Amino acid sequence: MTDLNTIGEIGLIERIRQATPASTHPETVRGIGDDAAVFDWGDDYGLLSTDMLVEGIHFDLTYVPLKHLGYKAITFGVSDIAAMNGLPVQVTVSIALSSRFPVEAIDELYEGIRAACEAYKVDLVGGDTTASRSGLIISVSVLGKVPKNLITYRNTAKPNDVVCVTGDLGAAYLGLQLLEREKQVFLADPNMQPNLSEERAYLVQRQLRPDARTDMVHELRDLGIRPTSMIDISDGLASELLHLCHQSGTGAIIFDENIPIDDQTHLAADEFKISPITAALNGGEDYELLFTVPPQEFEKLSANARITAIGYLTADPKQIVLATKAGQQTPIRAQGWNQ
């Protein structure tokens, strides 16, 4: 039997894709291999994304409020739609739960779901409910759309394109470390109160209630920019960059000093003795956008403080490296199996 760690997430997705029959319907434009499936809707392309959250794997109800969890569940799928340069329209939510959850707990979960639907301007149009023996499981499907001339894939980047990210990276991972530490304190002494100071609020918020960057989709359209490729940063910058480069057949040089990291992330990383660059590369759950643009287009973005150029693509697909100010280059690798 083959261990999943030997092929990783990229290898597993490619294995499934190769074993999947070719589409038989002309409306199916793209299936497995991008942030969302793509369908021909006439003037627009339809987009469909599906995400699953499993208790004990993707969230811990010891410190994750159900309302925040509901909001975050919608954010997962909406972020995938944004990564295709599209905007969400409808959403379905299916849940599997055990009898340990009272009705009021499910009300709280759906309060967060409805808040996210309102924030992203999507309609909750259905779903399913069933029993579970292993805790809470949430499956979210988001339907979106994008004008055909604006659709953005992962496999269309070109050498010399500028690599950009929105927002800052690594904060969600450090927020998780803070919450896990407080959980251990609580387990040792249930009478202890959480010690989450106000200066760490940003990190906790980035973990518990991230926001999908649909705002950047609007800004790119307003600037008349269609990225040459795009992907959302759910599994960490390293993993997403590898996806983009492998599918586009390019390499990349990323400058560590250019990776945007918030001051709070730096402070918390020092406290936990974690490299902030490592947190940004492998932490995940930032839900920012990683995208590429031709060099001549980047000038239109240079005045936007929420967009940072972190490197450029090369013609050598074997060269995907992190460069330091001292001139050293280290191969970028995804850290282990990506959940």
C-alpha positions as CSV (number, residue, x, y, z in Angstrom):
1,M,0.0,0.0,0.0
2,T,1.2,3.5,-0.8
3,D,1.5,6.0,2.1
4,L,-0.3,9.3,1.3
5,N,2.7,11.2,2.5
6,T,4.8,9.8,-0.3
7,I,2.7,11.6,-3.0
8,G,1.3,14.6,-1.0
9,E,-1.8,16.6,-1.8
10,I,-0.6,17.7,-5.3
11,G,0.2,14.1,-6.3
12,L,-3.1,12.8,-4.9
13,I,-5.1,15.4,-6.8
14,E,-3.2,14.6,-10.0
15,R,-3.8,10.8,-9.5
16,I,-7.6,11.4,-9.1
17,R,-7.7,13.7,-12.1
18,Q,-5.9,11.2,-14.4
19,A,-8.3,8.5,-13.3
20,T,-11.4,10.7,-13.9
21,P,-13.2,10.2,-17.2
22,A,-13.3,13.1,-19.6
23,S,-16.4,15.3,-19.4
24,T,-19.3,14.3,-21.6
25,H,-21.3,17.6,-21.4
26,P,-20.2,20.5,-23.5
27,E,-21.1,22.9,-20.7
28,T,-18.3,21.5,-18.5
29,V,-15.3,23.8,-19.2
30,R,-13.0,22.7,-16.4
31,G,-13.2,20.0,-13.7
32,I,-10.6,18.8,-11.2
33,G,-7.4,20.8,-10.7
34,D,-8.3,24.4,-9.9
35,D,-10.0,26.3,-7.1
36,A,-13.4,25.7,-8.6
37,A,-15.0,23.8,-11.4
38,V,-16.1,25.9,-14.4
39,F,-19.3,25.7,-16.5
40,D,-20.5,27.6,-19.6
41,W,-23.5,29.8,-18.7
42,G,-23.6,31.8,-21.9
43,D,-22.4,35.3,-21.2
44,D,-20.7,34.2,-18.0
45,Y,-18.9,31.2,-16.6
46,G,-20.4,29.4,-13.7
47,L,-18.1,28.4,-10.8
48,L,-18.6,25.6,-8.3
49,S,-16.5,25.0,-5.2
50,T,-16.9,22.4,-2.4
51,D,-15.1,22.3,1.0
52,M,-15.5,19.9,3.9
53,L,-14.6,20.7,7.6
54,V,-14.2,17.8,10.0
55,E,-14.2,18.2,13.8
56,G,-10.8,17.2,15.2
57,I,-9.1,17.8,11.8
58,H,-10.0,21.3,10.7
59,F,-11.4,22.7,14.0
60,D,-11.5,22.2,17.7
61,L,-14.7,23.1,19.5
62,T,-12.8,23.6,22.7
63,Y,-11.9,27.1,21.6
64,V,-13.8,27.6,18.3
65,P,-17.2,29.3,18.8
66,L,-19.9,27.7,16.6
67,K,-20.9,31.1,15.3
68,H,-17.3,31.8,14.1
69,L,-17.2,28.3,12.7
70,G,-20.3,28.8,10.6
71,Y,-18.9,32.1,9.2
72,K,-15.5,30.5,8.5
73,A,-17.1,27.5,6.7
74,I,-18.7,29.9,4.1
75,T,-15.4,31.8,3.8
76,F,-13.6,28.6,2.7
77,G,-15.8,28.3,-0.4
78,V,-16.1,31.9,-1.2
79,S,-12.3,32.2,-1.2
80,D,-12.1,29.5,-3.9
81,I,-14.6,31.5,-6.0
82,A,-12.5,34.7,-5.5
83,A,-9.4,32.8,-6.6
84,M,-11.1,32.2,-10.0
85,N,-11.6,36.0,-10.2
86,G,-15.3,35.4,-9.7
87,L,-18.0,36.4,-7.2
88,P,-20.2,34.1,-5.1
89,V,-24.0,33.9,-5.8
90,Q,-25.5,30.9,-3.9
91,V,-24.4,28.4,-1.3
92,T,-25.5,25.1,0.1
93,V,-24.5,23.8,3.5
94,S,-24.7,20.1,4.6
95,I,-24.0,19.0,8.2
96,A,-23.5,15.7,10.0
97,L,-23.8,15.8,13.7
98,S,-24.2,13.7,16.8
99,S,-26.8,13.8,19.5
100,R,-24.4,15.6,21.8
101,F,-25.3,18.9,20.1
102,P,-28.5,20.7,21.4
103,V,-30.7,22.5,19.0
104,E,-29.4,25.8,20.3
105,A,-25.9,24.9,19.3
106,I,-27.0,24.4,15.7
107,D,-28.9,27.7,15.8
108,E,-25.6,29.3,16.8
109,L,-23.7,27.6,13.9
110,Y,-26.3,28.8,11.4
111,E,-26.2,32.3,12.9
112,G,-22.6,32.5,11.7
113,I,-23.5,31.0,8.3
114,R,-26.2,33.6,7.8
115,A,-23.9,36.4,8.8
116,A,-21.3,35.2,6.3
117,C,-24.0,34.9,3.6
118,E,-25.0,38.5,4.3
119,A,-21.4,39.8,4.2
120,Y,-20.6,38.1,0.9
121,K,-24.0,38.8,-0.6
122,V,-24.9,35.1,-1.3
123,D,-28.1,33.2,-0.9
124,L,-28.3,30.1,1.3
125,V,-30.4,27.8,-1.0
126,G,-30.2,24.4,0.5
127,G,-28.2,21.5,1.9
128,D,-28.6,18.3,3.9
129,T,-28.5,17.0,7.4
130,T,-27.5,13.6,8.7
131,A,-26.2,11.8,11.8
132,S,-22.5,11.4,12.7
133,R,-20.7,9.1,15.1
134,S,-17.5,11.2,14.9
135,G,-18.5,14.7,15.8
136,L,-19.5,17.6,13.6
137,I,-18.8,17.6,9.8
138,I,-19.7,20.6,7.6
139,S,-19.8,20.5,3.8
140,V,-20.2,23.7,1.9
141,S,-20.7,24.2,-1.8
142,V,-20.5,27.7,-3.3
143,L,-21.8,28.6,-6.7
144,G,-20.3,31.7,-8.3
145,K,-19.9,33.4,-11.7
146,V,-17.4,35.4,-13.6
147,P,-17.4,37.1,-17.0
148,K,-15.8,34.9,-19.6
149,N,-13.1,37.5,-20.4
150,L,-12.1,37.7,-16.7
151,I,-11.8,34.0,-15.7
152,T,-8.4,33.3,-14.1
153,Y,-6.9,29.8,-13.8
154,R,-3.8,28.4,-12.0
155,N,-2.1,27.1,-15.2
156,T,-1.8,30.2,-17.3
157,A,1.1,32.1,-15.6
158,K,4.1,33.0,-17.7
159,P,7.9,33.4,-17.0
160,N,8.7,36.9,-15.8
161,D,5.3,37.5,-14.4
162,V,5.3,39.3,-11.0
163,V,4.2,37.1,-8.1
164,C,1.8,39.1,-5.8
165,V,-0.1,38.4,-2.5
166,T,-2.8,40.3,-0.8
167,G,-2.8,41.2,2.9
168,D,-0.3,39.6,5.2
169,L,0.6,36.0,5.9
170,G,1.2,33.7,8.9
171,A,-1.2,35.4,11.3
172,A,-3.8,32.6,11.3
173,Y,-1.1,30.0,12.2
174,L,0.1,32.1,15.1
175,G,-3.5,32.6,16.2
176,L,-3.9,28.8,16.2
177,Q,-0.7,28.5,18.4
178,L,-2.2,31.0,20.9
179,L,-5.5,29.1,21.1
180,E,-3.8,25.7,21.4
181,R,-1.6,27.1,24.3
182,E,-4.6,28.4,26.2
183,K,-6.4,25.0,25.6
184,Q,-3.5,23.2,27.3
185,V,-3.6,25.7,30.2
186,F,-7.3,25.1,30.6
187,L,-6.9,21.3,30.5
188,A,-4.3,21.5,33.2
189,D,-6.5,23.8,35.4
190,P,-10.2,24.4,34.3
191,N,-10.4,27.3,36.7
192,M,-7.8,29.3,34.7
193,Q,-9.2,32.1,32.5
194,P,-7.9,32.5,28.9
195,N,-5.0,34.9,28.7
196,L,-5.5,36.4,25.2
197,S,-4.3,40.0,25.4
198,E,-5.8,42.7,23.2
199,E,-2.5,43.0,21.2
200,R,-3.0,39.4,20.1
201,A,-6.7,39.9,19.0
202,Y,-5.7,40.3,15.3
203,L,-4.0,36.9,15.3
204,V,-7.0,35.1,17.0
205,Q,-9.4,36.8,14.6
206,R,-7.4,35.7,11.6
207,Q,-7.7,32.1,12.8
208,L,-11.3,32.1,14.1
209,R,-13.0,34.4,11.6
210,P,-11.0,35.0,8.4
211,D,-12.5,36.9,5.5
212,A,-12.3,35.9,1.8
213,R,-10.8,38.6,-0.4
214,T,-13.8,39.3,-2.7
215,D,-12.8,43.0,-2.2
216,M,-9.7,42.4,-4.2
217,V,-11.7,40.9,-7.1
218,H,-13.6,44.2,-7.3
219,E,-10.4,46.2,-7.1
220,L,-8.6,44.2,-9.8
221,R,-11.7,44.7,-12.1
222,D,-11.7,48.4,-11.3
223,L,-8.1,48.7,-12.3
224,G,-8.7,46.7,-15.5
225,I,-6.3,43.9,-14.4
226,R,-6.9,40.3,-15.2
227,P,-4.2,38.2,-13.4
228,T,-2.4,35.7,-15.5
229,S,-3.0,33.1,-12.7
230,M,-4.5,33.1,-9.2
231,I,-5.0,30.7,-6.2
232,D,-6.2,31.3,-2.7
233,I,-3.8,30.7,0.2
234,S,-5.5,28.1,2.4
235,D,-2.6,25.6,2.9
236,G,0.2,28.1,3.2
237,L,2.2,30.2,0.6
238,A,4.6,27.3,-0.2
239,S,1.9,24.8,-1.1
240,E,-0.1,27.3,-3.2
241,L,3.0,28.5,-5.0
242,L,3.9,24.9,-5.9
243,H,0.4,24.3,-7.2
244,L,0.6,27.4,-9.4
245,C,4.1,26.7,-10.7
246,H,3.5,23.0,-11.4
247,Q,0.3,23.7,-13.3
248,S,1.8,26.6,-15.3
249,G,5.1,24.8,-16.0
250,T,7.2,27.6,-14.4
251,G,9.7,28.2,-11.7
252,A,9.7,31.0,-9.2
253,I,12.1,33.1,-7.1
254,I,10.5,34.5,-3.9
255,F,12.3,37.1,-1.8
256,D,11.8,36.3,1.9
257,E,12.2,40.0,2.9
258,N,9.2,40.9,0.7
259,I,6.7,38.4,2.2
260,P,4.2,40.6,4.1
261,I,4.0,39.7,7.8
262,D,2.2,41.7,10.4
263,D,4.0,43.1,13.5
264,Q,1.8,41.0,15.8
265,T,2.8,37.9,13.8
266,H,6.5,38.7,14.3
267,L,6.0,39.2,18.0
268,A,4.1,36.0,18.5
269,A,6.5,34.0,16.4
270,D,9.4,35.2,18.6
271,E,7.4,34.2,21.7
272,F,6.8,30.7,20.3
273,K,10.3,30.5,18.9
274,I,8.9,30.0,15.4
275,S,10.3,31.6,12.2
276,P,7.7,34.1,10.9
277,I,8.8,33.1,7.4
278,T,8.0,29.5,8.2
279,A,4.6,30.5,9.5
280,A,3.9,32.4,6.3
281,L,5.1,29.6,4.0
282,N,3.5,26.6,5.8
283,G,1.0,27.9,8.3
284,G,-2.1,28.1,6.1
285,E,-5.6,29.4,6.6
286,D,-4.8,33.0,5.7
287,Y,-7.3,33.0,2.9
288,E,-5.4,35.7,1.0
289,L,-4.9,35.6,-2.8
290,L,-1.7,34.6,-4.5
291,F,-1.7,35.9,-8.1
292,T,0.6,36.8,-11.0
293,V,0.6,39.7,-13.4
294,P,2.8,40.8,-16.3
295,P,5.6,43.3,-15.2
296,Q,4.0,46.1,-17.1
297,E,0.7,45.6,-15.3
298,F,2.1,45.6,-11.8
299,E,2.6,49.4,-11.9
300,K,-1.1,49.8,-11.7
301,L,-1.0,47.9,-8.4
302,S,2.1,49.4,-6.9
303,A,0.1,52.1,-5.0
304,N,-2.1,49.5,-3.3
305,A,-0.7,48.9,0.2
306,R,-2.7,45.7,0.5
307,I,-1.0,44.1,-2.5
308,T,2.7,43.1,-2.3
309,A,5.1,41.9,-5.0
310,I,7.1,39.0,-3.4
311,G,9.0,37.7,-6.5
312,Y,8.8,36.6,-10.1
313,L,8.3,33.5,-12.2
314,T,11.1,31.8,-14.2
315,A,11.2,29.5,-17.2
316,D,12.8,26.6,-15.2
317,P,10.1,24.6,-13.4
318,K,12.7,22.9,-11.2
319,Q,13.7,26.3,-9.8
320,I,11.1,27.2,-7.1
321,V,13.2,28.9,-4.5
322,L,13.2,31.3,-1.5
323,A,16.0,33.9,-1.9
324,T,17.5,35.8,1.1
325,K,19.0,39.3,1.2
326,A,22.4,37.6,1.4
327,G,21.8,35.9,-1.9
328,Q,21.2,32.4,-0.6
329,Q,18.5,30.3,-2.4
330,T,16.6,27.5,-0.7
331,P,14.1,25.2,-2.5
332,I,10.5,25.8,-1.5
333,R,8.7,22.7,-0.4
334,A,5.2,22.0,1.0
335,Q,5.5,20.8,4.6
336,G,4.2,17.2,4.7
337,W,0.6,16.2,3.9
338,N,-1.7,19.2,3.4
339,Q,-5.1,18.8,5.1
